[in-house]
Amino acid sequence: MKKVGVFSVKSYNKDHVKFAYTALLPIFGLFFIFRIWPILESFRLSFTNHSIVSTKYSYIGFQNYINMLSNDQDFRISLINTLLFATLITIAVIFLALAITLVMDRRKIINIGLLQSLFFLPVVISVVPSAIIWKWMYDPQYGIFNYVLSFFGIGSVGWLVDKRYSMYSIILFVVWKWLGYFIVIFWVGLKGIPGLYIEAAKIDGADDWQIIRSIILPLLKPIMFFSLFLATIRGFTIFSEVYVMTVGSQGAPGNIVKVLTYDIYERAFLYYKTGQANTEGVILFLIVLGLTIIQGKMLGKGE
């Protein structure tokens, strides 16, 4: 037995450690095959003109990266759309989740558990069926949104086919889908704030706004940073929501709402340019990696 501080730690036998690693070896092998190897293969194929319809390909160096970053119109449109999606979704979902959580806490709403369940229900529902339901609701002829507008004498709106509304219509759906998840995160962070601080502020005569501004928001800063970058990363990697709501006659035409993940899908499985698709995937990976590093540094400062 080894004593570390006030604790006694049992020294492990080398045979036990060897057995543990041997038992975990198949798990490590599966992780490498299904996680690490595809990432390494994507990096390798990004330097080639590989196509899934041909077994012959050659290495072309950084040519895919140069072409994509310099004169690829589809990539440029997808990157801009992804930036807009990630920015608007992040701002909307973080602001609404924080505001709803603070209202539920400060106003002492009855049956908060039921309310949280209602907000979290969209998170539990699978993306595809919920996106199809919203697609029907956006339908120009039979959708419920246009039906409600008709009571106010407003004509039919092409929510998903009109470029003025298509992106914001999908953002509204995504915010509805993600909102409950971030409400739960903020609620957990809020319950972690010692009530002693708030009680002391009330004794000193602080009102609700002063308590929120001077106590709650500063102590929620690590949770806010975590939620901010989590929402941003999820916004950059969004795919299913955009794909389901844009395919078919009800969807947005052309490149109006094409994002990076959707462009990767098209290059790989519609145009069979897997070399270019892997190049775009690596670029997206580097963007997400950069955001993750920034997240780690900001969380460290917050802590």
C-alpha positions in Angstrom: 0.0 0.0 0.0 1.3 3.5 -1.0 0.2 6.5 1.0 -0.6 9.6 -1.0 -1.6 12.5 1.3 -4.2 11.1 3.6 -5.2 8.4 1.2 -3.8 4.9 0.8 -3.5 3.7 -2.8 -3.0 0.1 -3.6 -0.1 -0.6 -5.9 -1.1 -2.5 -9.0 0.5 -5.7 -10.1 2.1 -5.6 -13.5 0.3 -8.7 -14.5 -3.0 -7.0 -13.7 -2.1 -4.0 -15.8 -1.0 -6.2 -18.7 -4.2 -8.2 -18.5 -6.3 -4.9 -18.5 -4.5 -3.6 -21.6 -4.8 -7.0 -23.3 -8.6 -7.1 -22.6 -9.0 -3.5 -24.0 -6.9 -4.3 -27.1 -10.0 -5.4 -29.2 -11.7 -2.1 -28.3 -8.7 -0.1 -29.3 -8.5 -2.0 -32.5 -12.1 -1.3 -33.4 -11.7 2.4 -32.5 -8.7 2.6 -34.8 -10.5 0.8 -37.6 -13.8 2.8 -37.4 -12.5 6.1 -36.2 -8.8 6.8 -36.7 -8.3 5.0 -40.0 -11.1 6.8 -41.9 -9.7 10.2 -40.8 -6.2 9.2 -41.9 -7.6 7.9 -45.2 -9.5 11.1 -45.8 -6.3 13.1 -45.4 -4.6 10.8 -47.8 -7.3 10.9 -50.5 -7.6 14.7 -50.2 -4.2 14.8 -52.1 -5.5 12.7 -55.0 -8.0 12.9 -57.9 -9.7 9.8 -56.5 -13.2 8.8 -57.8 -15.4 6.0 -56.6 -16.2 5.0 -60.2 -12.6 4.3 -61.0 -9.9 2.2 -59.4 -7.1 4.3 -60.9 -6.1 7.6 -59.3 -2.9 9.7 -58.9 -1.5 12.0 -56.3 -1.8 15.7 -57.2 -0.4 17.3 -54.1 -2.2 20.4 -52.8 -4.0 21.0 -56.1 -7.4 20.2 -54.7 -6.9 22.6 -51.9 -5.6 25.3 -54.2 -8.6 24.9 -56.6 -11.1 24.8 -53.8 -9.8 27.8 -52.0 -9.2 30.0 -55.1 -11.9 29.4 -57.7 -14.4 26.9 -56.5 -17.8 28.7 -56.5 -19.7 25.8 -54.9 -17.2 25.7 -52.0 -17.4 29.4 -51.5 -21.2 29.5 -51.4 -21.3 26.5 -49.1 -18.7 28.1 -46.7 -20.6 31.4 -46.6 -23.9 29.6 -46.0 -22.3 27.5 -43.3 -20.9 30.6 -41.6 -24.4 32.2 -41.7 -26.1 29.1 -40.4 -23.6 28.6 -37.6 -23.7 32.2 -36.5 -27.4 32.8 -36.6 -28.3 29.5 -35.1 -25.8 29.9 -32.3 -26.9 33.4 -31.4 -30.6 32.5 -31.5 -30.5 29.3 -29.6 -28.1 30.5 -26.9 -30.1 33.8 -26.3 -33.4 32.0 -26.2 -32.2 29.1 -24.0 -30.6 31.5 -21.5 -33.6 33.8 -21.4 -36.1 31.0 -21.0 -34.0 29.4 -18.2 -33.7 32.6 -16.3 -37.4 33.3 -16.6 -38.3 29.8 -15.3 -35.9 30.2 -12.4 -36.6 33.8 -11.3 -40.4 33.7 -11.8 -40.8 30.4 -10.0 -43.0 28.8 -12.6 -45.2 25.9 -11.4 -44.3 22.5 -12.7 -41.0 23.4 -14.2 -40.3 19.7 -14.8 -43.2 19.4 -17.2 -42.1 22.6 -19.0 -38.6 21.3 -19.4 -39.9 18.0 -20.8 -42.0 19.9 -23.4 -38.9 21.9 -24.4 -36.7 18.8 -24.5 -39.2 16.7 -26.5 -38.0 18.0 -30.0 -34.4 16.9 -29.0 -35.6 13.3 -28.5 -37.5 13.2 -31.8 -35.4 12.0 -34.7 -34.3 14.7 -37.1 -35.7 13.1 -40.3 -39.4 12.7 -39.2 -39.4 16.1 -37.4 -37.9 17.8 -40.5 -40.5 16.1 -42.8 -43.3 17.4 -40.5 -41.9 21.0 -40.7 -41.5 20.6 -44.4 -45.2 19.9 -44.7 -45.9 22.9 -42.4 -43.9 25.1 -44.8 -45.8 23.8 -47.8 -46.9 26.7 -50.0 -50.4 25.3 -50.6 -51.3 23.1 -47.6 -48.9 24.2 -44.9 -50.2 25.5 -41.6 -48.0 28.6 -41.7 -49.6 29.9 -44.9 -53.0 28.8 -43.5 -52.5 31.1 -40.5 -51.3 33.9 -42.7 -54.4 33.7 -44.8 -56.5 34.9 -41.8 -54.6 38.1 -42.0 -55.1 38.5 -45.8 -51.4 37.6 -46.5 -50.8 35.5 -49.7 -49.0 32.2 -49.8 -45.3 32.3 -49.0 -42.7 29.9 -50.4 -40.9 29.3 -47.2 -38.4 26.8 -48.6 -38.4 27.7 -52.3 -38.0 31.4 -52.0 -34.4 32.5 -51.5 -35.5 35.3 -49.2 -37.0 33.0 -46.6 -35.5 29.5 -47.2 -32.4 29.9 -44.9 -34.3 31.5 -42.1 -37.1 28.9 -42.3 -34.5 26.1 -41.8 -32.9 28.1 -39.0 -36.2 28.4 -37.2 -36.6 24.6 -37.4 -33.1 24.0 -36.1 -33.5 26.4 -33.2 -36.8 24.6 -32.3 -35.0 21.3 -32.5 -31.9 22.3 -30.3 -33.5 24.7 -27.8 -34.4 22.2 -25.2 -30.9 20.7 -25.1 -29.3 24.0 -24.2 -32.1 24.9 -21.7 -31.1 21.7 -19.8 -27.4 22.8 -19.9 -28.2 26.3 -18.6 -30.6 24.9 -16.0 -27.9 22.6 -14.6 -25.4 25.5 -14.5 -28.0 27.7 -12.8 -28.7 25.1 -10.1 -24.9 24.9 -9.5 -24.8 28.5 -8.3 -24.8 28.6 -4.5 -28.1 30.1 -3.2 -26.1 31.8 -0.5 -24.9 34.4 -2.9 -28.3 35.2 -4.2 -29.8 35.4 -0.7 -27.0 37.8 0.4 -27.7 40.0 -2.6 -31.4 40.1 -1.8 -30.6 41.2 1.8 -28.5 44.0 0.4 -31.5 45.2 -1.6 -30.6 43.9 -5.1 -33.4 43.4 -7.6 -33.8 40.5 -10.1 -31.9 42.3 -12.9 -29.0 43.2 -10.6 -28.8 39.6 -9.3 -28.8 38.3 -12.9 -26.2 40.9 -14.1 -23.8 40.8 -11.2 -24.1 37.2 -9.9 -25.8 34.7 -12.2 -24.2 35.7 -15.5 -20.6 35.9 -14.3 -20.9 32.5 -12.6 -22.5 31.1 -15.7 -19.7 32.2 -17.9 -18.0 28.7 -18.2 -21.4 27.2 -19.1 -22.1 30.0 -21.6 -18.7 29.5 -23.3 -19.3 25.8 -23.5 -22.8 26.2 -24.9 -21.6 28.8 -27.3 -18.9 26.7 -29.0 -20.9 23.5 -28.8 -23.7 25.2 -30.7 -21.2 26.7 -33.2 -19.5 23.4 -33.9 -22.9 21.7 -34.3 -23.9 24.6 -36.7 -20.8 24.0 -38.8 -21.5 20.2 -39.1 -25.2 20.5 -39.8 -26.4 18.2 -42.5 -29.6 16.2 -42.0 -31.8 19.2 -41.3 -30.7 20.9 -44.5 -30.8 17.8 -46.6 -34.3 16.7 -45.7 -35.8 20.1 -46.0 -34.2 21.0 -49.4 -34.6 17.8 -51.4 -37.7 17.4 -53.6 -40.1 19.9 -55.2 -40.8 21.6 -51.8 -37.1 22.3 -51.2 -34.9 25.2 -52.0 -33.4 25.2 -55.5 -29.8 25.3 -56.4 -27.2 26.6 -54.0 -29.4 28.8 -51.9 -29.0 26.9 -48.6 -26.1 24.5 -49.5 -23.7 24.0 -46.6 -20.3 22.4 -46.4 -21.5 19.0 -45.3 -24.2 18.9 -48.1 -21.6 19.9 -50.7 -19.3 17.1 -49.4 -22.2 14.7 -49.9 -22.9 15.9 -53.4 -19.2 15.7 -54.5 -18.8 12.2 -53.1 -22.1 10.5 -54.0 -23.6 12.5 -56.8 -20.5 13.6 -58.8 -18.2 10.8 -57.5 -15.3 13.2 -56.9 -14.2 11.6 -53.7 -10.8 13.3 -53.8 -12.4 16.8 -53.7 -15.0 15.6 -51.2 -12.2 14.5 -48.8 -10.4 17.8 -49.4 -13.5 19.7 -48.3 -14.0 17.3 -45.4 -10.4 18.0 -44.2 -11.0 21.8 -44.5 -14.2 21.4 -42.4 -12.3 19.2 -39.9 -9.6 21.9 -39.5 -12.3 24.6 -39.0 -14.0 22.5 -36.3 -10.6 21.7 -34.7 -9.7 25.4 -34.6 -13.0 26.2 -32.9 -12.4 23.3 -30.4 -9.0 24.7 -29.5 -10.4 28.2 -29.0 -13.2 26.7 -26.9 -10.6 24.9 -24.7 -8.6 28.1 -24.1 -11.7 30.2 -23.4 -13.1 27.6 -21.0 -9.7 27.5 -19.3 -9.8 31.3 -18.8 -13.4 31.0 -17.5 -12.4 28.4 -15.0 
